[in-house]
């Protein structure tokens, strides 16, 4: 696997000057983005398949282990406040559970049977979409989750950094991010991780756009879970309706913080005033 092999180019990296090491690592990050760009067509196909299923009321499921799993969980978790994606339609399957977010859980990524059990326990099925992420493309937990989800009829997307690996071969929508060897051999939190993060962000953001959760480049489904996002909701409402801040604040309070409801209230008020 290319992500695991040692590259002769970096065999003495610990002896380089600090600036040279940084140049190599930054160059690797640029290469990671280029790898995502090369998979644009596969990502687009995955987006369109996901859109179709989610419009039927399906759930979005992320599965992974280690760094790849944490990146997958992060992408999924951010959909709730950013796009107002319903928590009941999101599943995050991380090898080792919540404990694995902060530390490695011994043996968790090797437990394929547990992954299959999770898929069955959550009754993942034909309307759902499972996105499985693994740099190696061979992680037992992740491959088993994808395999069981596909057996149950779910739409499956596999994201990996090595070609012709089980995750890509078994996924309906394989996305290869060919990032090659890492500056530190096997440390896939580097180039491979960056490519996964970019691909996941692009995929999920485009899905949300396709589902109508963005209007005029604005997050009209944003959930104001803190002061910053409350202010952003006000700013969006002001921009879309031309209201002042006081009116926007009152409208959002009346709408229970729901931005789209507040926008409709302004639209209805304008219609009433124009009669």
N, C-alpha and C positions, 0 to 999 in steps of 0.2 A: 504494500500500500504506500502510495507516494507521501501521504501525510505522516507516515511513521519513519520513513527512511532518512538516514543522515545524508546531508548534502555536502560534498567536498568543499563547496564554496564557503561554508560556515564552519569548517572543521577547527579553525583556530579563532573563533569569534571572541572568546574570552581574552585574547591577547590584543585585540584591536583597540584603537583609540576610541574613547566614548562617542565622539561625533560620528565615527565610521559605523559603530554599532547602531546608533540611532538612524543613520541614513539607510542601512540595510533593513531595519524594521519598518521604517516609513515606506520604503520602496515595496516591502511585502504587503503593506496595507493597501497601497494603490493597485497592486496585482490582484488582491482579493476582490476589490470593486470591479476590476476588469473581468474576473471570472464570473461574477454575477451578470455583468453585461452580456457575456457570451451565452448565458442561459436565459436570455430575455424571452425567447419564444416558449420555452418550457414553463417559465413562470406565468406567462400570460395564459397559457392553456389551463394551468392549475387554477388561476384566478376565475376564469370563466366557468369551470366545472364547480368550483366552490360557490360561486354566485347562484348557480342553478339550484343547488341543494339547499342553500340557506334561505332562498326565496320560498322553499317548500316548508319552512319552519324547522329545518335541521339544526344541529348543534355543530359548533366548531371545537375540535378536539386537538390538543397538542400533546405529543409524546416524545420523550427523550431521556437521556441519562447524562450525568456529569455536566461539563460545560455546555454541550449542545442542548441538554434538557433545560438548563437554567436560562439559556437564551430563548428557547421556545416558550417557557413559562413567562418570562418577562414580556415577550411580544404579546402573548394572549392576555396577560393581566392589564396591559396598557390600553386594550381595546375598550375596557369598561368606562374609565373616566374620559378618554379622548373622544370616543365615538358613541358612548351610551349603549354599548353592546350589552344585552341582558345577561346577567350573571348565570341565569338558569340555562342559557344556551352556550355556555363555555365550560369545557372540561380540560383540566391540566393534569396530565399523567406523567409524573416525574419519578424515575427510579429512586427508591429510598424515601419518597414522600417529602414532606416539608423540611425534615432534618437535612435533606440533601441540598437545600438551597444555600446553606452556609458551610457545609463540610461534606467530605466524601463519606458515603455510607458503604462499608465494606460488603462486596458481593452483590450490591443492589443491581448493577447494570447487567449482571450475568443471569438474573432471574427471569427468564422468558416466560415461565409458567405463571408467575405472579402478574406479569403484564397482560397475558391472555385472560386471566381471572378478572383483572380490572375492566377490560373491555366488555366482558360478559356481565359483570356486576352493574356497570353503568348502562347496560343494554344499548350499546352503540350499534346502530343499524343503518338501513338503506338511506335515510334522509340526512345522515351525519357525514361530516368531512373530518378525516384524521390527517394531521400533518405530523409526520415522524421525521426527526432530525438526528443524524449521527455522522460525525466527521468520517469515521472509518467506513460506515455503511454496513457494518457487521455486528453492532452491539446487540446482544441477545434480547435484552428487554425491549429495545426499540423495534427490532425486526419482528418480534413476536406480537407486539401491539399492532403493528401494521398488518401483519398476516391475519390475525384474528379479526381485526376490523373489516378487512376485505372479505374474509369468509362470511361475515355477517351482512355483507352487502353495502358497507359504507364506501364512500369515495375516498381513495387514499392518495396522499402526496408524500413522496419520499425525497428528502433533501440530504445529500451526502457529498463528500469531497474526494471520493475515490470511485472511478468508473467500474461498471460491471460487478458491483457488490450486491448482496442480497436485498438491501433496502431499495436500491434503484431497480433491480430486476423485478421485484415483486410489487412495486407501487404502480398504480394506474397512471400516475403522473410523476415520473421521475425528474428530479432537478439536480443535475450534476454541477457542482461548484469546484472546478478543477484548479485548486490552489497550489498543489505540489508540495514539496518539502518545506518544512518550517526552518527559520533561522536557528531555533533550538529544537533539535530533532524530536518529533512526537508531541510537541507542545501545541496542540490544536486550538488552544485559546487565542492563538495569534492570527495567522492568515485565515485559517479555516473558520475560526470563530467570527472574525470580521465579515467574511463572505456570508456566513449563515445569518448574521444579524441584519445585513443589508437586504438579503433575499427575503427574509421573514417580514421585515418592515415594508418592503415594496409590495409583497404579496398581500399582506393583510390590509394595508392602506388602500390599495386598489380595490380590494373586495368591498371595503366600507364605502368607497366612492361609488362603486357600481350599485350598492344597496341604497343609495340616496342619503347617506349620512354626512355628506359634504355639500355645501351650496356656496357658489361664488368663492371657492377656496377657503371657506370657513367651516369650523367644527360646530355645526348647528345641533348636534346631539351631545355636546360636551356636558358632563355632569360636574356641577360646582361643589367638589368635595373639599375645597379649601379656599382661602381668601383670594389667591391668585386666579383660580378658575372662576370664582364668582365675578371677579372684575372682568375677566375675559368674556364671560357670558353677557355682561352689561355692554362691553365694547362691541360685541357682535350684533347685539340687538340695536344699538345706536347706529351702527354702520348700515344695517339692513332696513331700518325703518325711519332713520332721520330723527329719532326722538332725542331728548336730552337725557342726561344721566339719571336725574331724579325720576322721570317717567319710566325709564328702562328698569330702574330698581324696583319701582312699585309694580310694574307689569310682571316682572319675574317673581316677586313675592306672591302676587295673585295667582300665578301659574304654578306655584309650588316649586319654582326653580327650573321648570321645564322650558327650555328656550324656544322650541318649536310651538308650544302652546302660547307663549308670550307673543311670538310673531303673528300667530293667527288672531290673537286678540287685537293687535294693532290693525291688521287687515280688515277685520270686522268693524272696528271703530271707524276706519276711513270710509268703508262702504255705507255705513249708517249716516255719516256726516255729508256724503255726496248726494244722498237722496233728497 
